[in-house]
Amino acid sequence: MADNRSVERFDLGLEAFVSVSNDSDKSDSLAMQTRDISSNGVYLLTETPLPVGTKVKVDMILSLDELKKLGGKALIKTSGEVLRTESDGMAICFDRNSRIVPLSSKQVT
């Protein structure tokens, strides 16, 4: 099958925390790992994907040498929707509500 993506995808295993978007701010977060990521979305590895169409919030921890000025890590906060599921995970399509914030070592659990 041809890959018709319009943006580049990067194989990147990041620690990710996924919660279902709802009216309340309180929602249990599920720990997952990313398989790949692009500016439009992310593929998350999980044995129990959420239903297609589920609105989610996704927080990913990015640790790179360039981010040492920010304490060594940054938190990528995004939201989006489950686009498709497979046996090993689910694809999330990001909406335009994303930001990157510094993450102190005290915030990492």
N, C-alpha and C positions, 0 to 999 in steps of 0.2 A: 504494500500500500504506500502511496506517495505521501510525503510529509509536506502539507500545505501551510505550515505555520508562517506568519508574516514577520515574526520576531525571533531572534536567536534564543535558544534554550541552553541552559548551562547545567551540567551534571554537578550537583552540589548537595551534599548531605548536611543539612542544618537541623538543629534541634528546633522543634516546632510545637506550639501549644494551640489546640483548636477548641473553640467553644461555639455553641449554636447561638446565633443572634436572636434575641427575643426582646420583649419589652422591659424585662428586668435586667439590671446590671449584674445580677448574681447568676452565674452559670458555671457548671463544672467544666474544667479544662482537660482535654485529652492530650497526652504527650505522644508525639509522632516524630517521624524523621522525614525530611524531604528527599526525594529522588532527583528531581531537577526543578529548575525555576527559570522563569522569564519575566519580562516586565508586565506581561499579561496574566500570569498565573503560576501555579505551583502544582507538582504532583507529590502527594503525601502517601507514604507507605503505611498501611494499616490492614489488619485482618478483618476489621469491622467498619467498612465505609458507611458514611451517612447517606441517606436517600438523595437521589438527584433532585436538584432544586432547593435543597436546604441552604439557608443563609447562614454563613459562618463568619467568625472572627479568627484570624490566624496571626499569631505572634511567632516570629522566628528570631533566633539568636545568631548573630553574625560576629565571628571573632577573627579578625585579620590584623596583621602587623600595622597596616595603615591606620587602624582605629585605636592604637595605643594612646594617642592623645585624648581619646574619650574614655580612657580607663581600660582599654583592651577589648571591649565588646560593645555592640550596639544592638538594639532591639528594633526589628522591623515589624511594625504594626499594620496589618492589612485587614480587609474584609472582602467577602465575595460570596460566590455561590458554587455548590457542588455541580460540576458540569457532566461528569461521567464517573462510573465506578468500574473497577476491574477486580480480579481475585486478589491482587496484592496491594490495592490502594484505591485512591480517588483523586480526580483532577479538580482543582479549584480555579475558577475564573475570577480574577480580582476585579473589584469595582474601583472607582477612582479615589477611595478614601484610604490612603496609605501615608505612613510617615516613618522616619528613622529617628530614634532617640538614643542618647547615651545610656548605657546600662552599667551601674556601679556593681562591684563584686558583691556587695551586700544584698542586691536584688536577685542574684542568681541562686536558685535553690537546688 
